[in-house]
Amino acid sequence: MVTEYETFLRDLDMVLSGKESVLTLRDLTPGRYKYRGINVKAIVSKPPRPGEPLLWLRSVVGCKDPDPCSVRILEELPETLEGRPYSDYFSALDRAQG
């Protein structure tokens, strides 16, 4: 079974630059962990690379890119990222990026 994830992005070009990015992925694989969210450092490839999990990109308002990518997870990050409650989620991801 192919592993699939989705992520919501503000800056598509940054993620598709071929450089390491911090992302929150939502697991779309059927089963017990479907919709589980994980924070990761990863490299996204478009078009998808064989042997890597599929990644569907969505805008911040949920519009889905019709063409999938692939994702190579380099490191899983903690379940929570430091930030104030109800503050900007993307600022917290930027801080995790370093």
N, C-alpha and C positions, 0 to 999 in steps of 0.2 A: 504494500500500500504506500502510495506517495504521500509524504508529509507536506501539508500546505499551511501557510500562515498568511495573515493580512496585517497591514500596519496603516496608520493614518499619518499623513505627512503635511508639513507646511511648505517645505522647500524640496521639490522633486530633484532639481539639479544637484543639490548637495549630496543626496543619497545615491544618485546615479553617477557620481564622479569617479567611482572605482576606489574611493578611499574608505577607511574604517568609519562607521557611523554608529551612534547610539540610537537604538530603536526599541519600541515596545511592540512585541509581536503577539498576535492573538492566534492561537492554535486552531486550525479548521479541520484537523484530522478527526474523523468520526471515532467515538469512544469516550472513555471516562474523562479524558482531559480536554475535550473539545471546548473551545472558548477560553481556555486557561491563558492568562497573559504572562509574558516573561519579558524582562528588560535585558537587552543584549548589546554587545559590540559586535558588529557584523559588516560584511561587504556584500553589496547588492549588485547583481549582474543582469543586464538586459541586452540581448535576449537571454533566457534561462540557460544555465550550464547543466549538462547531463550529470546526474548523480547528486545534485543539490536540491534541497526542498524548494517547492514553488512559493513565491511570495506575490500576493496581490496588493497593489498600492491603492490607497484611497486618499482623497483630499480631506482637509479638516472638516468639511461638511458632509463627507461620506460618498462622494462621487468616485466610482470605481474605474480605474484604468482598465480598458478591455484586454490589454496584453500583459501576461504575467511576467515576472522576473524570477530570479532564483536568489537565495540567500545562503551565505556561508557564515555560520555563527562562530565567532572567534572566542567569545567569553560570555558567560551568563553573569549578569549583574545582580545586586541584591533586589529583593522583591519590592522594596520601597526605596525611593530616591529622596534625598533631603530637599525639603521645600516647605513653605507655609501652606496650610490647608487652603484650598480654593485659590491658590495662586496660579500663575501661568505654567502649565504642564510642559510647554516647550522650553521654557527657561530652565526647568529642572533637568531636562534632557541635555541642554547645552552645557550645564555645569558638570554633568556626568561625563560628557565628551572630553572635558579637560581643557 
